[in-house]
Amino acid sequence: MLLHIEKVLDAAAVARMCAKLDAAEWIDGRETVGPQGATVKRNRQLSDASPLRMELAREVLSGCAHHPDFHAATLPVKILPPRFNRYENGGAYGPHIDGAVMALPDGSQLRSDIACTLFLADPESYDGGELIIDDTYGEHEIKLAAGDAIVYPASSLHRVEPVTRGARVAAFFWIQSLVRDEGQRRTLLQLDTAIRQLTGSGAEENAVKQLTGVYHNLLRQWSET
């Protein structure tokens, strides 16, 4: 399931973040992947140990936590603190699939069910840099407004096209969901969306309660803790 989530961060938050990132020290992105990834990855990243990375990661996670669509789509139980990357001067990331299990700062592990990219650069400020996600329906080309995010299965083959002008700056991270199965998460998102729409339209209260009960009973059945 691919989902475009609008305005995870507002324009003011994006501007503050980009000002700090423009002045940041970046490292070779190949330092954060294994041997296979290093052969196709050409970008720069904030160091995992950078205090700025952790400061901005908290801002991103706060924006996600307050966005109802993000929570409804991902049902997060664990989130890897966001990382930040920069593509410019032909930088690209060839086709790859993300690792299935990742280490968290506290020493525990995360199963990467869902990947998220939060775009921070104005799409008009750079050429190229599209996130290409390949699934059973073909290739999907993603290039979003600054502050918007895309969530998609971490099992997807994906790549970032070369940036030929300007700089593509983004946050990216992975989520372990309460519900492992993608199809079940899609069903729950559809139910959640319908419940919110019906509630907002003043639909018959008992019917909304019954539908809400169906949602929670399915979540109870499908969730893993």
HUMO-V737049 format. One record per residue. RES is the residue in one small letter. SS is DSSP state (helix for helix, strand for strand, loop for the rest). BURIAL is b if it has 9 or more other ideal C-beta (glycine too) atoms within 8 Angstrom, else e. D_FIRST is the distance of its C-alpha to the first C-alpha in whole Angstrom. Layout:
res->RES ss->SS burial->BURIAL d_first->D_FIRST
res->RES ss->SS burial->BURIAL d_first->D_FIRST
This chain:
res->m ss->loop burial->b d_first->0
res->l ss->loop burial->b d_first->4
res->l ss->strand burial->b d_first->6
res->h ss->strand burial->b d_first->10
res->i ss->strand burial->b d_first->12
res->e ss->loop burial->e d_first->16
res->k ss->loop burial->e d_first->19
res->v ss->loop burial->b d_first->18
res->l ss->loop burial->b d_first->22
res->d ss->loop burial->e d_first->24
res->a ss->helix burial->e d_first->27
res->a ss->helix burial->e d_first->29
res->a ss->helix burial->b d_first->27
res->v ss->helix burial->b d_first->26
res->a ss->helix burial->e d_first->29
res->r ss->helix burial->e d_first->31
res->m ss->helix burial->b d_first->28
res->c ss->helix burial->b d_first->29
res->a ss->helix burial->e d_first->33
res->k ss->helix burial->b d_first->32
res->l ss->helix burial->b d_first->30
res->d ss->helix burial->e d_first->33
res->a ss->loop burial->e d_first->35
res->a ss->loop burial->b d_first->34
res->e ss->loop burial->e d_first->35
res->w ss->loop burial->e d_first->32
res->i ss->strand burial->b d_first->32
res->d ss->strand burial->e d_first->31
res->g ss->helix burial->b d_first->27
res->r ss->helix burial->b d_first->28
res->e ss->helix burial->e d_first->30
res->t ss->helix burial->e d_first->26
res->v ss->loop burial->b d_first->25
res->g ss->loop burial->e d_first->27
res->p ss->helix burial->e d_first->29
res->q ss->helix burial->e d_first->26
res->g ss->helix burial->b d_first->24
res->a ss->helix burial->b d_first->27
res->t ss->loop burial->e d_first->28
res->v ss->loop burial->b d_first->25
res->k ss->strand burial->b d_first->25
res->r ss->strand burial->b d_first->27
res->n ss->loop burial->b d_first->27
res->r ss->strand burial->b d_first->28
res->q ss->strand burial->b d_first->27
res->l ss->loop burial->b d_first->28
res->s ss->loop burial->e d_first->30
res->d ss->loop burial->e d_first->28
res->a ss->loop burial->e d_first->32
res->s ss->loop burial->b d_first->32
res->p ss->helix burial->e d_first->33
res->l ss->helix burial->b d_first->31
res->r ss->helix burial->b d_first->28
res->m ss->helix burial->b d_first->28
res->e ss->helix burial->b d_first->30
res->l ss->helix burial->b d_first->27
res->a ss->helix burial->b d_first->24
res->r ss->helix burial->e d_first->25
res->e ss->helix burial->b d_first->25
res->v ss->helix burial->b d_first->21
res->l ss->helix burial->b d_first->21
res->s ss->helix burial->e d_first->23
res->g ss->helix burial->b d_first->21
res->c ss->helix burial->b d_first->18
res->a ss->helix burial->e d_first->20
res->h ss->loop burial->e d_first->21
res->h ss->loop burial->b d_first->18
res->p ss->helix burial->e d_first->17
res->d ss->helix burial->b d_first->13
res->f ss->helix burial->b d_first->13
res->h ss->helix burial->b d_first->14
res->a ss->helix burial->b d_first->13
res->a ss->helix burial->b d_first->9
res->t ss->helix burial->b d_first->10
res->l ss->loop burial->b d_first->13
res->p ss->strand burial->b d_first->15
res->v ss->strand burial->e d_first->18
res->k ss->strand burial->b d_first->19
res->i ss->strand burial->b d_first->18
res->l ss->loop burial->b d_first->20
res->p ss->loop burial->b d_first->22
res->p ss->loop burial->b d_first->21
res->r ss->strand burial->b d_first->22
res->f ss->strand burial->b d_first->23
res->n ss->strand burial->b d_first->24
res->r ss->strand burial->b d_first->26
res->y ss->strand burial->b d_first->26
res->e ss->strand burial->b d_first->29
res->n ss->loop burial->e d_first->32
res->g ss->loop burial->e d_first->29
res->g ss->loop burial->b d_first->27
res->a ss->strand burial->b d_first->24
res->y ss->strand burial->b d_first->22
res->g ss->strand burial->e d_first->21
res->p ss->strand burial->e d_first->19
res->h ss->strand burial->b d_first->18
res->i ss->loop burial->e d_first->16
res->d ss->loop burial->b d_first->16
res->g ss->loop burial->e d_first->18
res->a ss->loop burial->e d_first->17
res->v ss->strand burial->e d_first->20
res->m ss->strand burial->b d_first->21
res->a ss->strand burial->e d_first->24
res->l ss->loop burial->b d_first->25
res->p ss->loop burial->e d_first->28
res->d ss->loop burial->e d_first->29
res->g ss->loop burial->e d_first->29
res->s ss->loop burial->e d_first->27
res->q ss->strand burial->e d_first->23
res->l ss->strand burial->b d_first->20
res->r ss->strand burial->b d_first->17
res->s ss->loop burial->b d_first->14
res->d ss->loop burial->b d_first->11
res->i ss->strand burial->b d_first->9
res->a ss->strand burial->b d_first->11
res->c ss->strand burial->b d_first->12
res->t ss->strand burial->b d_first->14
res->l ss->strand burial->b d_first->16
res->f ss->strand burial->b d_first->18
res->l ss->loop burial->b d_first->22
res->a ss->loop burial->b d_first->24
res->d ss->loop burial->e d_first->25
res->p ss->helix burial->b d_first->23
res->e ss->helix burial->e d_first->27
res->s ss->helix burial->e d_first->28
res->y ss->loop burial->b d_first->27
res->d ss->strand burial->e d_first->26
res->g ss->strand burial->b d_first->24
res->g ss->loop burial->b d_first->21
res->e ss->loop burial->b d_first->18
res->l ss->strand burial->b d_first->15
res->i ss->strand burial->b d_first->14
res->i ss->strand burial->b d_first->11
res->d ss->strand burial->b d_first->11
res->d ss->strand burial->b d_first->9
res->t ss->loop burial->e d_first->11
res->y ss->loop burial->e d_first->11
res->g ss->strand burial->e d_first->13
res->e ss->strand burial->e d_first->13
res->h ss->strand burial->b d_first->12
res->e ss->strand burial->e d_first->14
res->i ss->strand burial->b d_first->14
res->k ss->loop burial->e d_first->17
res->l ss->loop burial->b d_first->17
res->a ss->loop burial->e d_first->20
res->a ss->loop burial->b d_first->21
res->g ss->loop burial->b d_first->20
res->d ss->loop burial->b d_first->17
res->a ss->strand burial->b d_first->14
res->i ss->strand burial->b d_first->10
res->v ss->strand burial->b d_first->8
res->y ss->strand burial->b d_first->6
res->p ss->strand burial->b d_first->6
res->a ss->loop burial->b d_first->10
res->s ss->loop burial->e d_first->11
res->s ss->loop burial->b d_first->10
res->l ss->strand burial->e d_first->13
res->h ss->strand burial->b d_first->14
res->r ss->strand burial->b d_first->17
res->v ss->strand burial->b d_first->19
res->e ss->loop burial->b d_first->21
res->p ss->loop burial->b d_first->25
res->v ss->strand burial->b d_first->26
res->t ss->strand burial->e d_first->29
res->r ss->strand burial->e d_first->30
res->g ss->loop burial->b d_first->30
res->a ss->strand burial->b d_first->28
res->r ss->strand burial->b d_first->24
res->v ss->strand burial->b d_first->24
res->a ss->strand burial->b d_first->21
res->a ss->strand burial->b d_first->20
res->f ss->strand burial->b d_first->17
res->f ss->strand burial->b d_first->16
res->w ss->strand burial->b d_first->15
res->i ss->strand burial->b d_first->14
res->q ss->strand burial->b d_first->15
res->s ss->strand burial->b d_first->13
res->l ss->loop burial->b d_first->16
res->v ss->loop burial->b d_first->13
res->r ss->loop burial->e d_first->13
res->d ss->loop burial->e d_first->11
res->e ss->helix burial->e d_first->7
res->g ss->helix burial->e d_first->8
res->q ss->helix burial->b d_first->10
res->r ss->helix burial->b d_first->9
res->r ss->helix burial->b d_first->7
res->t ss->helix burial->b d_first->10
res->l ss->helix burial->b d_first->12
res->l ss->helix burial->b d_first->10
res->q ss->helix burial->e d_first->12
res->l ss->helix burial->b d_first->15
res->d ss->helix burial->b d_first->15
res->t ss->helix burial->b d_first->15
res->a ss->helix burial->b d_first->17
res->i ss->helix burial->b d_first->20
res->r ss->helix burial->b d_first->20
res->q ss->helix burial->e d_first->21
res->l ss->helix burial->b d_first->23
res->t ss->helix burial->e d_first->25
res->g ss->helix burial->e d_first->25
res->s ss->loop burial->e d_first->27
res->g ss->loop burial->e d_first->29
res->a ss->loop burial->e d_first->28
res->e ss->loop burial->e d_first->30
res->e ss->helix burial->e d_first->30
res->n ss->helix burial->e d_first->31
res->a ss->helix burial->b d_first->28
res->v ss->helix burial->b d_first->25
res->k ss->helix burial->e d_first->27
res->q ss->helix burial->e d_first->26
res->l ss->helix burial->b d_first->22
res->t ss->helix burial->b d_first->22
res->g ss->helix burial->e d_first->24
res->v ss->helix burial->b d_first->21
res->y ss->helix burial->b d_first->19
res->h ss->helix burial->e d_first->21
res->n ss->helix burial->e d_first->22
res->l ss->helix burial->b d_first->18
res->l ss->helix burial->b d_first->18
res->r ss->helix burial->e d_first->21
res->q ss->helix burial->e d_first->20
res->w ss->helix burial->b d_first->17
res->s ss->loop burial->b d_first->18
res->e ss->loop burial->e d_first->19
res->t ss->loop burial->e d_first->22
